[in-house]
Amino acid sequence: MLIQLNDTRRIVSDDHQYMVQKYKTSISKKTQEETSYWESYLYFGTINLLLKCLPDVMLRESDAQGWASCNEILKSTYRMIETGTGEKSDG
């Protein structure tokens, strides 16, 4: 399973778990080449637990300032869960 949440976050699964991944870029010290990859950083045993925690995760990782922007991020995340559509994000 692969669900793209936005440009920098996605949900993937294997036979044992669901994982939230973030898109990362690194530069090799040796060759100075840029490499991009997806890194798993949150793990859940059930999809229900992942969906329960996802709004909090998205809010914590946001740059929200004040209640209004926090509320908008939460609403956007709930909409994304309900409709199954990821939204573009600036990061």
Phi, psi and omega in degrees: 000142175216123177235116179279120179274315177198195183294334187240358181225143175208164176247132175229165178219159169231196183293344189241341189199168172249140183230141169264131181241150173241147180277126182233155176230135177227157179243127180294131177292327182284306188258350183064018178276143179270132179235133177248144182200165176260129180244126175286134179222350173228138184231138181224140179281335180226153178292328178298318178294319178300312182294328177292322183273339187303315179302319179295319179298312181297322179292314180300325183273000182274174174251035182300140177233109178091168185295322183298315180288326175298315180298320180294320178295316179297315178300316180298319180293317178297320177298317180298318179294316182292321186264343181075021180246128174281151180245147177293147182219156179277358177139000000 
